[in-house]
Each structure stands twice: as C-alpha cells, then as structure tokens.
Amino acid sequence: MLNENIRKLRTVRHLSQVELAKNLHVSKQCISNWENDNILPSVEMLVKIAKFFGVSTDNLLGLENTNTVSVDGLTDIQIDHIKLLIKDLREI
C-alpha cells in the first residue's frame, strides 16, 4: 500500500522519480526501491514524504482514506475560495 501511494502521489503531481528524489534529498534508486516495495523508508523519511505531499502519515500508509489540504498561511478569503472550488468539483 505504501509503495502504491508514493507512486500515485508522485505521478499525480507529474514528478519523475529523479525529481522526487531531488526534493527529498535521496537517490532515484531509493524512490524506485520504495515504489517497487523492495525497502521501506525510515520513520523520519516517512514523515518527510508525507509533509512533501501534504498528506498525513496515516494516509500515506493507507490507514485512512481521507485527504487533507493544508491551508496554512492562507487568508480567510482564500480558504473560502478553496471551499467553493471543492463544492463545485463535487457537483460535477
């Protein structure tokens, strides 16, 4: 599940394994090993991956199905716009 979630989050953001590796300061081979379920990231790296993608570690591990969006640093007006966008997308 973790390997699939890392791959999904990476591809949804149109990142190559090399690009993700650069952002996380690891090798491309490390990303490949995680995605192919050859090795697991350390706890510290798991937290770093979750923060990079803006998801919880529980979500990354497949323990919860809810997605969250960080609105830290946004104004109340910007947050209201995001809420409206989400509402509109649900109605499509």
C-alpha positions as CSV (number, residue, x, y, z in Angstrom):
1,M,0.0,0.0,0.0
2,L,2.8,2.5,0.9
3,N,4.6,1.8,-2.3
4,E,1.4,2.4,-4.4
5,N,0.6,5.6,-2.5
6,I,4.1,7.0,-3.1
7,R,3.9,6.2,-6.8
8,K,0.3,7.6,-7.1
9,L,1.2,10.9,-5.3
10,R,4.3,11.3,-7.4
11,T,2.6,10.6,-10.7
12,V,-0.5,12.8,-9.9
13,R,2.0,15.7,-9.4
14,H,3.7,14.8,-12.7
15,L,7.0,14.2,-10.9
16,S,9.7,11.8,-12.1
17,Q,11.5,9.6,-9.7
18,V,14.5,11.8,-10.2
19,E,12.6,14.9,-9.4
20,L,11.1,13.4,-6.2
21,A,14.5,12.2,-5.2
22,K,16.0,15.6,-5.5
23,N,13.2,17.1,-3.4
24,L,13.6,14.6,-0.7
25,H,17.5,14.6,-0.9
26,V,17.7,10.9,-1.6
27,S,18.8,8.9,-4.7
28,K,16.5,7.9,-7.6
29,Q,17.2,4.3,-6.7
30,C,15.8,4.9,-3.2
31,I,12.5,6.1,-4.7
32,S,12.5,3.2,-7.1
33,N,13.0,0.8,-4.2
34,W,10.2,2.3,-2.2
35,E,7.8,2.2,-5.2
36,N,8.7,-1.4,-6.0
37,D,8.3,-2.4,-2.4
38,N,11.9,-3.6,-2.1
39,I,12.6,-1.4,1.0
40,L,10.6,0.8,3.3
41,P,11.5,4.4,4.1
42,S,12.7,5.2,7.6
43,V,10.2,6.7,10.0
44,E,11.9,10.1,9.6
45,M,11.7,9.8,5.8
46,L,8.1,8.7,6.0
47,V,7.3,12.0,7.8
48,K,9.3,13.9,5.2
49,I,7.4,12.3,2.4
50,A,4.1,13.0,4.0
51,K,5.0,16.6,4.5
52,F,6.2,17.0,1.0
53,F,2.9,15.7,-0.5
54,G,0.8,17.4,2.1
55,V,-0.8,14.2,3.4
56,S,-0.8,12.5,6.8
57,T,1.4,9.6,7.5
58,D,-1.7,7.6,8.1
59,N,-2.9,8.5,4.6
60,L,0.5,7.6,3.2
61,L,0.4,4.2,4.9
62,G,-3.2,3.5,3.8
63,L,-4.6,3.6,7.3
64,E,-7.1,6.4,6.5
65,N,-8.9,7.3,3.3
66,T,-9.4,11.0,3.9
67,N,-7.3,13.5,2.1
68,T,-6.4,16.8,3.6
69,V,-5.3,20.1,2.2
70,S,-3.1,22.4,4.2
71,V,-4.4,25.9,4.2
72,D,-1.7,27.2,6.5
73,G,-0.7,30.8,5.6
74,L,-3.9,31.5,3.5
75,T,-6.3,34.2,4.3
76,D,-9.9,33.5,5.2
77,I,-11.0,34.7,1.8
78,Q,-8.6,32.3,0.1
79,I,-9.8,29.5,2.2
80,D,-13.4,30.3,1.3
81,H,-12.5,30.2,-2.4
82,I,-10.9,26.7,-1.9
83,K,-14.1,25.5,-0.2
84,L,-16.2,26.8,-3.1
85,L,-13.9,25.0,-5.6
86,I,-14.2,21.8,-3.7
87,K,-18.0,22.1,-3.6
88,D,-18.1,22.8,-7.3
89,L,-15.9,19.8,-8.1
90,R,-18.1,17.5,-6.1
91,E,-21.1,18.6,-8.1
92,I,-19.5,17.7,-11.5
